[in-house]
Amino acid sequence: MSGAQATVGGPREGQTFVGPSTFAKWASFVKLPHTVFALPFALVGVTLASWTHAVTVAQVGWAVLAFTSARFAAMAFNRLVDRTFDALNPRTQQRELPRGVISVGAARLSVVLAGALFVLSAWMLNPLCLWLSPIALGWVLCYSYAKRFTRYAHLWLGLGLSIAPAGGWLAVTGAWPTPWWLLPLLSIGVASWVAGFDVLYALPDAEFDRTQGLFSIPAAIGVPRAIVMARVLHTVTVLAFVLVGVALPAAGAVAGIAWWLGVALAATILLYEHSLVKANDLSKLDAAFFTMNGVLSILFFCCVIAGRLLAGART
């Protein structure tokens, strides 16, 4: 491919694997390290459900497989849809499709296989998950077209990943919780968190998006105001997690303390993340985007699972 020759020696994106192995190629293609963002929140949903329902190893395994396969399908589809733009953007020219490292046919097949595995995993969990699986899959796949018509594609992505905690809950229970607004609150927290850091991720591409007729918040309102928007979204994140803590059924002092510790850590990490990003200096954006958000999701889940384990087994 012409894109492959044009990009030899170009800059490599962060969170990619180096080497000719098949694993490195496909892991970079779908940005495997980014799984660390939302997967812990799927496990948060599983953990919260464990207070009222016994959880089996099989349920956890199928839930993790469902989330991972849906994310694989969504990322691979996004690479397919955006391959022309990726070949033009200096930041993304080293991706696998523009370089010809992965063929379009292989990428299409991977989307089909990953989507089928997601539906299979949902079927193995319970009927409700099976019935909801096409809706969830359709939403995350259609995200790839959002930048063609709306500056709020970041929110579309956030809503897509916000399925994670609700999916984790439903994987165990097969039913909506009481109070009914518990999962929507948790999902709002995840959606605003993801949308906020996706706005930051889009900052370097603001000018490229404008020239290509693509929509994003940084392209529409400029980098300084986009950073403010990201801060607003992350404020919503913390408030949503606070409200979830208030709404959670009484689960003992230990679990309650662990939840509030998780919220405090999340707020602290988000404050530090935003201290790294300035309109006139995006050199620390990679640390703010990947490292800080990865740490946030893992630590938050560790607090929730620690509270559950320390409070004792379900009786």
N, C-alpha and C positions, 0 to 999 in steps of 0.2 A: 504493500500500500504506500501511496505517496506520503501519507501522514507519518508512516514509520520512518522513512528516510529523513523527513523534515525535522524530526524530534530527537534524533540521535545526539546525545550529549546535553540534552535539555535538563532543566531542574526536575528533581523527583519530589513528588508530594510526600508529606509526612504520613506516618502510620502505614507504610507500605513495606513489603518484604523484599529483600534483595536475594537474587539467585535464580537459576534456571529451573528449579524444581516445579513440578505440577502444583504442589501445595502452595508454594510462594506465589505462583502466578494467579491462582484462583483466590487465595486469601487476600491478595492485593486488589484483585478485580472487584470484590465485594466489600473491601475495607473491613476485614474480619475483626480487627481490634475495636472497631466502633460498636461491636455487639455489647461491649461493656457498659454502654450508655443505658440502654433500656432493659436488658435481660435481668439485672438485679431488681428492677421494679416489678417485673413479672413474678419474681420469687418473693417480693414483698407481698403481692396479692395472694400467693400460695400460703405464706406464713400467716397472714391475717385470717385467712379462711380456716386455718388449722385450729383456731380457738373454738370453733363450733363444729368442725367436721374432721374426722380422722383422715390423715394424708398418707397415701401409699407411695412407695418408691416408684412404682410404675406411673402414677399420676405426675409426679415431679419430672420423670424422664420424658413422658409424652408432651408435657407442657413446655419443657426446654426445647424439645425437638420442633414443636409447633412454632414457637417464637423464632428459633434460628432459621428454619426453612422459609418462613414468611419473609423474614428480613433478607435472606439470600435472594429470594425471588424479586423482591422490591428493588434491591440494589442492582442486580443484574439487569433488570428491565430498565432502570434508570440509565445505566451505562449504554444500553442499546439505543434508547430514545435520544440521548444527548451526545452520541458519538461524533456527530458532525461539529457541534459546538466545542466538544472536548479537543478535537483536532486543531481548532483555531485558537483556543485559549492557552497562552504560554504556561499557565499553572497546571493545566490538565493534559497537555500534549503527551506526557509520558504514560498515560493510562493504557491499559492493555489493548483495547480495541483500536485506538488511533495508531498504536505501534504495530498492530498486526500480530501480537503475541497470542491473542485469543481470537478465533474467527467469529464472525457474526452468527453463523449457523450453530456453533458450539454454545454461544451465549444464549441464543434462543432456546436451545434444548435445555439448558440449565434452568431457565425460568420455568419451563413446563414441568420439569422433574421436581424442582423445589416447591412449586405451587401444588403439585399432586401430593407431595410428602406432607405439606401443611394440612391439606384436607384430610389425609389419612390420619394424621396425628389428632386432629380435632375429632374425627370419628371414633378413635380409640379412647377419647376422654369421656364424652357424654353427648347425648342428642342435641342439647342446646348449643354446645360448641360447634357441632357439625353444621347446624342450620345457620349459625352466624359466620362460619368460615368464609363463604363466598363474598359476604359483605366486607369483612375485614381485608381479605385479599384484594378485592376490587379497589378499596380505598387507598391502600398503600401503593398499588400499581399505578393508579390514576394520578398520584402525586407527581409522577415524572412529567406530566403535561402542564402542571399548574403554573410554572413560570412563563408559559406562553400567553396566559390571559389574566393573571392576578399577581399583584405585588405581595399578596399574603400567602404565598406558597409555604412560607416558614410555618404558619399556623396549620396548614394542611399537613405538613410533616409532623408537627407536634401532636395533632390529633391522631395521626396514624400510629405513632409510638405510644400514645397514651392508652392505647388498647392493651398494652402490656400488663399493668396491674389488674385491670378488669378481667383480662383473659386468665391471669393466674388464679384469681378468685373463682371464676366460673369453671375453670378446669377441675377444681376440687369439689365445688358445691353443686354445679349444674343448675344454680338458681341465683336470682338477684338477692342482695343482702337487705337486712333491716338495720338502720333506716335506709331507704332506697337511694338517698342522695350521697351515701358514703363513697361508693365507687366513682360517681361523677366528680366529687370533690378531689379524690385522689388522682383521677385522670386529668383534671384541670391543672393540678400541680405539675404533673409530668408534661402535659401539653405545653404549658407556658415555659417550663424549663427548656424543653427541646427547641421550641420556637425561638426563645431568647438566644441560645447558643448557636442556632442556625443563622440568625441575623448576623452574629459576629463572624461566623464562618464565611458569610457572603460579602463581607466588607472588601476584601481585596479584588473582588470581581465586579464592583459597582460600575466602573467605567466600561468594562467589557460587556456587561449586560445591557448597558444603554446603547452601545454601538450595534449590538446584535438584535435589538428589539425585544430583549428578555426582561421580565419583570422581577423585581425584588425590592425589599424595603430600602436597602442602601442605595440602589439605583434610583429609586423614586424620590427619596427625601435627603439623600446625601449621607456621608459617613458620620459626621458628628451627631445628627439627629437620630440616625439608626442606632448608634450606641446608647442614646437615651432610651429609645424604644426597647432595646434589649434589657436595660435596667428595669424598666417598668414591668416587662414580662417576668423577670426574675423576682421582682417584689411580689407579684401575683403568686408565683411558685411558693414562696415562703408562707404567705398568708393562707394558701390552700392547704398546705401541710399542717399549719397550726389548726385550722378548722377540722381537718381529719382527726387530729389528736383529741379535739374536744368531742367529736362525734363518735369516736371508737367506743364500743361497748366496754364496760369495766372489765379489765383483764388482769387486775392486780397492780400493786405499786411498782414492782420491778419493771413490768412491761411498759407502764406509763412513763417512767423515768427514761427508759431506753428510747422510746419514741421521741420524747422531747430533746434528748441528747442528739438524736439523729437530725432533728429539725435545726437545732443550734449549729451543728456541724455543717449542714447544708447551707445555712445562711452565711456562716463565716467563709466557707469556700467560695460562694458566689461573690461576696464582697471582695475577696482577694482576686478572683478571676477578673472582675471589672477594673481592679487597680492595675492590671497588666495591659489593658487595652486602651489606647489613646488614639484620637482621630489622626494625630500627626506621627504616630509611631505604632505600627502593627507588627513589629518584629517579634513580639512575644505572643502573637495570636495563637500559634500552634500549642503552646503550653496552656494558654487560657482555654482553648477549645477542647483539646483532647485530654491532657493530663488532669486538669482541674475537674472537668465533668466526669471523667472516669473515676477519679477518687471520690467524688461526691456520691455517685450511685452505689459504689461498693461499700463505702462507710455507712451510708444510710441503711442499706440492706443488713450490714453486720450489726447495726444497733437493733434493728427490728428482730432479727433472728436470735440475737443474744438475749433480748428481753423475753422472747418466747421460750427459749431453752432454760433460762434461769428461773422462770416462773413455774417450770415443771411441766410434765407431760399432761396431756388432756385426760381428764377423768370421766 
